[in-house]
Amino acid sequence: NAGVTQTPKFQVLKTGQSMTLQCAQDMNHNSMYWYRQDPGMGLRLIYYSASEGTTDKGEVPNGYNVSRLNKREFSLRLESAAPSQTSVYFCASSSYHGQGYDYTFGSGTRLTVV
Amino acid sequence: GENVEQHPSTLSVQEGDSAVIKCTYSDSASNYFPWYKQELGKRPQLIIDIRSNVGEKKDQRIAVTLNKTAKHFSLHITETQPEDSAVYFCAGPDTGGFKTIFGAGTRLFVKA
């Protein structure tokens, strides 16, 4: 049982380049999320998908786009990378148990934009 | 929607001492409060949670307490060990949506 798998683990981009971060979960969770975590900071929500076919903006969506490809996969795209997007990106999925959501996070993608 | 505030932002304790991290929330309808631990360079992982029908929950050296009247909940770690050093996040459900609201995190240092 792999849980949440993110690729790549590390990436260096030049300013203006584009890339897509991939995320897949095998836990049959309905909801999926993308967070960024800057050094010494907390988790900031970029986009989320409450269920297959829906996506919504989070706290810091500017400069990003997402695609919920199917129930398993949720990708994050940077169309024109900027140094301010240097961060660690975490994908997560969640299950709802009647009172709240338990999150499972991927191992993260460390992105550097130069 | 929910708002979760976490204190302190940094906590340093001597090995063997206790550590307490407190969070306050705004939405009185919230009824589930998980805690996540993130070791250096690793992903956040759920370590314990509490639901509104109980006031305290324990799991070995960690416990969580909930005061619904005051709208705060706390993580207690007893007999701290160096491997407890990590960032801890409290969380509460966003009752207006399909997501969890995380606190800003507490960086715990346990000095040997």
Interface residues (C-beta under 8 A of the other chain):
Chain A: S31 Y33 G40 M41 G42 L43 L45 Y48 A50 S51 D56 G58 F90 S94 Y96 Q99 G100 Y101 D102 Y103 T104 F105 G106 S107 G108
Chain B: N31 Y32 F33 P34 Y36 K42 R43 P44 Q45 L46 D49 R51 S52 F89 G92 P93 G97 F98 K99 T100 F102 G103 A104 G105 R107
